[in-house]
Amino acid sequence: MYVCLCHGIRDRDLRDAVTRGCDSFEALQAHTGVSTCCRTCEPTAREVLEEALASRAPAVQAA
C-alpha cells in the first residue's frame, strides 16, 4: 500500500529500509524521504516503522 503519496513510498519500501538498518523515524525519513513534504503520512509511516522494528526484534535476539 502507498504510505506517502507525495514521494510514492510504499509500506514495502519502509520495511525494506528497516531491514537495511533504519531504526528510528528520523533515519527512515533520511533514507526514504517519507513524511518530508506534507507530513500527512507521518502517523502511518510511524506505525509501519514500529511494526517492522517489532518483527525484526526476534531475529536480532536469535542471532
Sequence and secondary structure as in RCSB ss.txt:
>XXXX:A:sequence
MYVCLCHGIRDRDLRDAVTRGCDSFEALQAHTGVSTCCRTCEPTAREVLEEALASRAPAVQAA
>XXXX:A:secstr
 EEETTTTEEHHHHHHHHHTT  SHHHHHHHH TTSSS TTHHHHHHHHHHHHHHHHHHHHH 
